[in-house]
C-alpha cells in the first residue's frame, strides 16, 4: 500500500513538471496590471552591477533593476517584458518584480 502512495505522488509531480526541470513562482506586475504570473525555469535582468540570472533555489535577493528586457523562461514559453524602473525580490523560490516604483 505504501508503494501505491509513492507512485501516486510521483505521478502528480510528473504532471506538475513534465520536463523534470525545477521551477519557481514568478510574478511581474505594476500597480494596475499583471504582466506575468506563473512558474518559470529562469528570470534574467540587469541591475547596477550588470546582467544576472535567477534560477530555482537562488539565495534571497533584493535589487533595483536597470532599464532592460526582463527575460522569463517558463514551461508555457519565453516572455520578454520591457522594464523601465522596477524592484526585484527573490525569496524561497518566489520571484516578485514590482514595476513602476
ABEGO torsion letter per residue (X at the ends): XAAAAAAAAAAAAAAABAAGBBBBBBBBBBAABBABBEBBABBBBBBAAEBBBBBBGBBBBBBBBBBBBBBBBBAAEBBBBBBABBBBBBBGGBBBBBBGX
